[in-house]
Amino acid sequence: MKSYYRLILGRKHVHAPECFTGGFVGTDFDIRQDLSRQLPDESRDFNKEFIPVWLDLNPDKSKVSAAMSCGALWTVSKGAQKGDLVLCPDGAGTYRIGEFLGEYYYAEGETLPHRRKVQWLDATIERAAMSEALRNSTGSIGTVCNISNYREEIEGLLGADAIPHPTLSVSGDSEIEDPIAFALEKHLEDFLVTNWGQTVLSSEFSIYEEDGESIGQQYQTDAGIIDILAVSKDRKRLLVIELKRGRASDVVVGQVLRYMGYLKDQIAEDDQTVEGVIIALEDDRKLRWALMSVPSISFYRYEVSFNLVKI
């Protein structure tokens, strides 16, 4: 089945015109070597080899940034398959749509040297025409993100009969039923990030930042997108935070464990532990039973208060 990606072509989309004219997409990430013979089928193998390389080139950065950069480099160079589609913003509110045509090639000395040939389609998508859920996803932090969950909406927008409020096609263990539900979950995430200092978690953890920029919200990994990645004040504990707008089931435990496993395998330093937190409006008996066997994952229930004040 065709996959869909959103790809940023340089900071502030500076390289987008060249890519649109030249019929390619690409990445950089400071890796100045031909990767033609160094792109394994599994991203984890690529990360294990190139995270140390990237850190040598960027000694002031963390493994969190290294994993994000190397993961994006592998995804564009190897992970995306021929026939997959990529949505690239032009910086003016429009997304150009490209189809991957060829394999990876290296353009030494050029901008975005790690390249793939694409065919740019005549159709475009206006950001204003997207559902709030798709806008949130395409606006996530990071150079590349997988937006295949929105396949039905994207195909509708590209077709003659665009659907303004589509029903999302969801795969995997996602619990998104529709754009409104996703929007509520996204609002919860934004509210938590904005008011982090007022939560009980803030006494021990901070949302992951690097160079003063928050990179912990919607952190992209090969295991999925972590809602919030936090780190303890002493930098010894990484924390995966998964948000659910309503009742959380025991399915979310497996989801959080998958993210934790990725962090342990790809990112955590030898002296760092990895923990998880599930935040939801309600839990159920199955979730409580599951958490009894996983002490490294905690559950928090959120409360919403709404008042009307007469003036």
C-alpha positions in Angstrom: 0.0 0.0 0.0 1.2 3.5 -0.9 2.7 5.5 2.0 2.6 9.3 2.4 5.2 11.6 3.9 5.6 15.2 4.7 9.1 16.6 4.0 10.5 20.0 4.7 13.0 21.1 2.1 15.5 23.1 4.1 15.0 25.6 6.9 12.1 27.8 6.1 11.7 25.8 2.8 14.6 27.6 1.3 15.5 24.7 -1.0 11.9 24.0 -2.2 12.1 26.0 -5.5 15.3 24.1 -6.5 13.7 20.7 -5.7 10.5 21.6 -7.5 12.5 22.6 -10.6 15.0 19.8 -10.5 12.6 17.0 -9.8 14.1 15.7 -6.6 13.8 15.7 -2.8 16.7 15.4 -0.5 18.3 15.8 3.0 21.6 16.9 4.4 22.1 16.5 8.2 25.9 17.2 7.8 26.7 13.6 6.6 29.1 14.4 3.7 29.5 10.9 2.2 27.8 8.7 -0.4 25.5 6.3 1.4 24.7 4.1 -1.6 26.3 1.1 0.0 25.4 2.0 3.6 21.6 2.0 3.6 20.4 -1.2 5.4 16.8 -2.3 5.2 16.3 -1.5 8.9 16.6 2.0 10.2 17.9 0.8 13.6 21.0 -0.6 11.9 21.5 2.7 10.1 21.1 4.6 13.3 23.6 2.4 15.2 26.2 3.2 12.6 25.5 6.8 11.9 24.4 8.3 15.3 28.0 8.2 16.5 29.1 9.8 13.2 26.5 12.6 13.5 27.4 13.2 17.1 31.1 13.5 16.2 30.1 16.2 13.7 27.8 17.8 16.2 29.4 17.3 19.6 27.2 19.8 21.3 24.0 17.9 20.4 22.3 15.0 22.1 21.4 11.4 21.0 17.8 12.6 20.9 18.7 15.0 18.1 21.0 12.5 16.5 18.3 9.8 16.3 15.8 12.3 14.9 18.3 13.4 12.2 19.5 9.9 11.3 16.0 8.6 11.2 14.9 11.3 8.8 17.9 10.7 6.6 17.2 7.0 6.4 13.5 7.5 5.7 14.0 9.8 2.8 17.0 7.8 1.4 15.8 4.3 1.9 12.5 3.9 3.8 10.3 5.6 1.3 9.5 3.2 -1.6 9.0 3.9 -5.3 5.4 5.0 -5.8 5.1 6.6 -2.3 3.9 10.2 -2.2 5.6 13.1 -0.5 4.0 16.4 0.5 6.4 19.3 0.5 5.3 22.8 1.7 6.4 25.8 -0.5 6.4 28.2 2.5 3.3 30.0 1.2 0.5 27.7 2.4 0.6 25.2 -0.5 1.9 21.6 -0.6 3.4 20.2 -3.7 2.9 16.5 -4.2 5.8 14.3 -5.5 5.9 10.6 -6.3 9.1 8.8 -5.5 10.6 7.4 -8.8 14.1 6.3 -8.2 16.6 5.0 -5.7 19.0 7.0 -3.5 21.8 8.9 -5.1 24.4 11.3 -3.8 24.9 14.8 -5.3 28.3 15.7 -3.9 28.8 19.4 -3.2 25.1 20.2 -3.9 22.4 21.4 -1.6 20.5 18.5 0.0 23.0 16.0 -1.4 21.2 12.8 -0.2 18.6 12.7 -2.9 15.7 10.8 -4.5 14.2 11.5 -7.9 10.5 12.4 -7.7 7.8 13.4 -10.2 5.9 16.4 -9.1 2.2 16.1 -9.8 0.1 18.8 -11.2 -2.2 18.8 -8.2 -1.4 20.7 -5.0 -3.0 20.8 -1.6 -3.8 24.0 0.2 -3.1 23.9 4.0 -6.3 25.7 4.6 -8.2 22.9 2.9 -6.9 20.2 5.3 -8.7 19.0 8.4 -7.4 20.2 11.7 -6.0 16.7 12.3 -4.0 16.7 9.1 -2.8 20.3 9.7 -1.5 19.3 13.1 0.3 16.2 11.7 1.9 18.1 8.8 2.9 20.8 11.1 4.8 18.5 13.5 8.4 19.1 14.4 11.1 17.4 12.3 12.2 17.3 8.7 10.1 14.3 7.8 7.0 12.6 9.2 4.8 9.7 8.0 1.2 10.9 7.4 -0.1 7.7 5.9 -2.9 7.6 8.5 -4.5 10.4 6.5 -4.4 8.5 3.2 -8.1 8.8 2.6 -8.2 12.6 3.2 -5.1 13.2 1.1 -6.4 11.2 -1.8 -9.7 13.0 -1.5 -8.1 16.4 -1.6 -6.1 15.3 -4.7 -9.1 14.0 -6.5 -11.8 15.9 -8.3 -14.3 15.4 -5.5 -12.3 16.7 -2.5 -13.9 15.8 0.8 -13.8 18.7 3.2 -14.4 16.6 6.4 -13.2 13.0 5.6 -13.4 10.0 7.8 -9.8 9.1 8.6 -8.4 5.7 7.6 -6.4 4.5 10.6 -3.9 1.7 10.8 -1.9 0.0 13.6 -2.9 0.6 17.2 -4.0 4.2 16.7 -7.3 5.1 18.5 -8.2 8.1 16.3 -11.7 7.7 15.1 -12.2 11.0 13.3 -10.6 14.5 13.0 -12.6 15.9 15.8 -11.4 13.3 18.2 -7.8 13.8 17.1 -8.2 17.6 17.5 -9.3 17.1 21.1 -6.3 15.0 21.8 -4.1 17.6 20.2 -5.6 20.4 22.2 -4.9 18.3 25.4 -1.3 18.0 24.3 -0.9 21.7 23.5 -2.5 22.6 26.8 -0.2 20.3 28.8 2.9 21.7 27.1 1.8 25.3 27.6 1.0 24.7 31.3 3.8 22.2 32.0 5.1 24.2 34.9 1.8 23.7 36.7 1.7 19.9 36.5 3.1 17.5 39.1 5.5 16.1 36.5 7.3 19.4 36.1 8.9 19.1 39.5 11.1 16.2 38.2 10.9 16.4 34.4 11.3 19.0 31.6 10.0 18.7 28.1 13.1 17.8 26.0 14.9 20.9 24.6 18.0 21.5 22.7 19.6 24.9 22.1 16.5 26.4 23.7 14.2 24.8 21.2 11.6 22.3 22.2 12.0 19.0 20.3 10.1 16.8 22.8 6.6 17.5 21.5 5.5 15.1 18.8 8.9 13.5 18.7 9.3 11.4 15.6 10.7 7.8 15.9 10.6 4.7 13.8 8.4 3.2 16.4 5.8 6.0 16.0 5.3 9.5 17.2 5.8 10.1 20.9 3.3 12.7 22.1 5.8 14.2 24.6 9.4 13.2 25.4 10.6 14.6 28.7 13.9 14.2 30.6 14.6 14.5 34.3 16.3 17.5 35.8 19.5 15.4 36.4 19.3 14.0 32.8 19.2 10.4 34.1 15.7 9.5 33.2 13.8 9.7 29.9 10.0 9.9 30.0 7.5 8.9 27.3 4.2 10.6 27.8 1.2 9.3 25.9 -2.1 11.3 25.9 -5.6 9.9 25.4 -8.5 12.3 25.2 -11.0 10.0 26.9 -10.7 6.5 28.4 -7.4 4.7 28.0 -7.5 0.9 27.4 -4.7 -1.7 28.0 -3.8 -1.3 24.3 -1.9 1.9 25.1 0.4 0.0 27.4 1.9 -1.9 24.5 2.2 1.4 22.6 4.1 3.0 25.4 6.3 -0.1 25.8 7.2 0.1 22.1 8.3 3.7 22.4 10.3 2.9 25.6 12.0 0.0 23.8 13.0 2.3 21.0 14.5 4.8 23.4 16.4 2.1 25.2 17.7 0.7 22.0 18.5 3.8 20.0 18.8 6.9 22.3 19.2 6.3 26.0 22.7 6.7 27.3 24.2 3.8 29.4 23.4 5.7 32.6 19.8 6.7 31.6 16.6 4.8 32.4 13.4 5.0 30.5 9.9 5.4 32.0 6.4 5.9 30.7 3.3 7.9 31.6 -0.2 7.5 30.3 -2.5 10.5 30.8 -6.2 10.1 30.1 -9.6 11.2 31.4 -10.5 7.7 32.6 -8.9 4.3 32.9 -10.5 0.8 33.1 -10.0 -2.5 34.9 -8.0 -4.0 32.1 -5.6 -1.1 32.0 -5.1 -1.3 35.8 -4.3 -5.0 35.5 -1.8 -4.4 32.8 0.0 -1.6 34.7 0.3 -3.8 37.8 2.9 -5.8 35.8 4.7 -2.8 34.4 5.9 -0.6 37.2 7.9 1.6 34.9 4.7 3.0 33.5 2.4 5.3 35.5 -1.1 6.5 34.9 -2.5 10.0 35.5 -6.1 11.1 35.2 -6.6 14.7 34.0 -9.5 16.9 35.1 -11.2 19.7 33.1 -12.9 22.6 34.7 -15.1 25.1 32.9 -16.7 28.1 34.5 -18.9 30.9 33.4 -18.4 34.3 35.1 -21.1 36.9 34.8 -19.8 40.4 34.4 
